[in-house]
Amino acid sequence: MVTATIWLTFAFFLGLLVRLGGLPPLVGYLIAGFILSTQGYDSNPILEHVAHAGVLVLLFSVGLKLKFKSLFHMEVLGGSIIHMIMIAFLFTFLVLQFLPLSQQSGILLAIALSFSSTVIAAKILESKRELRAFHGRVAIGILIMQDLAAVAILSLFGSHTPSPWAFILFAIFIARPIIHRLLDLSGHDELQILYGLLLALVLGGMGFEYFGLSSELGALILGIVLADHKRATELSNALWGLKEVLLVGFFLQIGLTGHPDLNGLMIAATLTLLLPVKGILFFFILLLFRLRARTAFLTGLGLATYSEFGLIIANMGVNNGWLSHQWLVTLAVAVAFSFAIAAPMNRYAHQLFTYWEPLLRRFETEKRHPDDMPITIDQADMVIIGMGRVGTRAYDHLAENGYTISAMDSDPEKVEKHKQEGRSVLYADADDPGLWEKLNLGDIDTILLSMPALESKKFALRQLRNSGYQGTISTTAVYPEELDILKECGADHIYNYFDEVGVSFAEHILANRREL
């Protein structure tokens, strides 16, 4: 209890101090772990379980916002394979050239350094609401490929191999209707959170581990199985606070891995200086697949880290006698350094691209990836962004009154369904900053925002007004305190759900009374 109190105290105050300095609190948690390590504190099984649970819940939450078919495209498959091969060869050469390691140990260390952090990339993309943006989908797809490669390496050289019965896990996709139905039955309170933990930690985590596969991969896949459920976003929001608290344990654990000697610290610092090589290589590889410079830059920057999976592979090398424990500590410091640099760099990723844009755009290809093509809307009277129940009703009512409507939504499956029903709906994520650069609204004079999340509406309003849009923007609001916020962001008209529903309900009652 005393140790936990000290951990929490250090984590809170250093996280607060770092946040006041304009950096993400996770940097403070890492520093707290290193300081505690120098004072003789070490990780223990309880912290390890908390840290592991945080990673699984995070990846489960990421899965809730993704679709399988949007991940495995050529830029993901080709980009991940080409990058892993090239960076592994490059790092093998550098490690064997400058570090006192055997060939076997050098290759293992180079492979460990070739992976990027799934946790950091997912957390950064989630916090910036860019998981469903094109560069977010590409980054997560590449990370999934890297995770699969890590699982294969651990299976070949580690102490555990996949069970011959691992194919049983494919039953998860067959049982998808049951998994969806159980979420419906779980309600909206603590049982819903408990069900999410059951899927992430038990079925996805322990279930995959039992069959010799990665628990992290299992949690991600279970999230993806639920991604098209109508309450997936609600479940993700319900798990948000718990996930953030559990992840404090993960960052503390990284810091508590140990503190290096001076030589190890210098090696870790040198490895940190090589991070731009990973990002630059990703940038040029993705350009080969016709991505815009902006998309390639944002993806490469998000993947310019060392990985927690690299620590797992290095630990396997320690257990097999290929690496000393000091190398594991040195790698842990390099991973921590990469986290501390990646967090603030990605926070200002869009500003950095704007600064370097004239140079980076010179490397773009003339042909563009279909998902990176400009979006032009000029044959409509109005545009609706967000095609849930409210957006769909608004679309149909306006269309019935003779208006030509064009709409956008961030759910590819929902877009296809609307198209089959005869509506003009495009796939576009309003939370993607790149959308507003590609979007040409032509002579559209009215836009309706009907996304459920307040932050999404605020972001879309700011982007539209910053781009110089002078037309009328109407939006929805759920709570009274949102009215002034949306007005300040540039909304002209605001439809308050509960106020308007109350009025409509009263009018409905009065109409029935008159009929009587």
DAPELIN-V948512 format. One record per backbone hydrogen bond with DSSP energy under -1.0 kcal/mol. CO is the residue of the C=O (numbers start at 1). NH is the residue of the N-H. Records with the same first field share a line. If there is no record, write none. Layout:
CO=NH / NH
//
This chain:
1=5
2=6
3=7
4=8
5=9
6=10
7=11
8=12
9=13
10=14
11=15
12=16
13=17
14=18
15=19
16=20
17=21
18=23
19=22
24=27
25=29
26=30
27=31
28=32
29=33
30=34
31=35
32=36
33=37
34=38
36=41
37=40
44=48
45=49
46=50
47=51
48=52
49=53
50=54
51=55
52=56
53=57
54=58
55=59
56=60
57=61
58=62
59=63
60=64
62=65
63=66
68=71 / 72
71=73
73=77
74=78
76=80
77=81
78=82
79=83
80=84
81=85
82=86
83=87
84=88
85=89
86=90
87=91
88=92
89=93
90=94
91=95
92=96
93=97
94=98
95=99
99=101
102=106
103=107
104=108
105=109
106=110
107=111
108=112
109=113
117=121
118=122
119=123
120=124
121=125
122=126
123=127
124=128
125=130
126=129
133=137
134=138
135=139
136=140
137=141
138=142
139=143
140=144
141=145
142=146
143=147
144=148
145=149
146=150
147=151
148=152
149=153
150=154
151=155
152=156
153=157
154=158
163=166
165=168
166=169
167=170
168=171
169=172
170=173
171=175
175=179
176=180
177=181
178=182
179=183
180=184
181=185
189=192 / 193
190=194
191=195
192=196
193=197
194=198
195=199
196=200
197=201
198=202 / 203
199=204
201=206
202=207
205=209
206=210
208=213
209=212
211=163
214=218
215=219
216=220
217=221
218=222
219=223
220=224
221=225
222=226
226=229
229=232
231=235
232=236
233=237
234=238
235=239
239=243
240=244
241=245
242=246
243=247
247=251
248=252
249=253
250=254
251=255
252=256
261=265
262=266
263=267
264=268
265=269
266=270
267=271
268=272
269=273
272=275
274=277
275=279
276=280
277=281
278=282
279=283
280=284
281=285
282=286
283=287
284=288
286=291
287=290
290=369
292=296
293=297
294=298
295=299
296=300
297=301
298=302
299=303
303=305
308=312
309=313
310=314
311=315
312=316
313=317
314=318
315=319
316=320
317=322 / 323
318=321
324=328
325=329
326=330
327=331
328=332
329=333
330=334
331=335
332=336
333=337
334=338
335=339
336=340
337=341
338=342
339=343
341=345
342=346
343=347
344=348
346=349
348=352
349=353
350=354
351=355
352=356
353=357
356=360
357=361
360=363
361=364
369=372
370=373
375=440
382=406
383=448
384=408
385=450
388=392
389=393
390=394
391=395
392=396
393=397
394=398
395=399
396=400
397=401
398=403
399=402
404=381 / 382
406=384
407=426
408=386
409=428
411=415
412=416
413=417
414=418
415=419
416=420
417=421
418=423
419=422
423=425
424=407
426=409
429=432
432=435
434=438
435=439
438=375
440=377
441=444
445=472
446=383
447=474
448=385
449=476
453=457
454=458
455=459
456=460
457=461
458=462
459=463
460=464
461=465
462=466
463=467
464=469
465=468
472=447
473=492 / 493
474=449
475=495
477=497
479=482
480=483
482=486
483=487
484=488
485=489
486=491
487=490
493=475
495=477
496=500
497=501
498=502
499=503
500=504
501=505
502=506
503=507
504=508
505=509
506=510
507=511
508=512
509=513
510=514
511=515
512=516
//
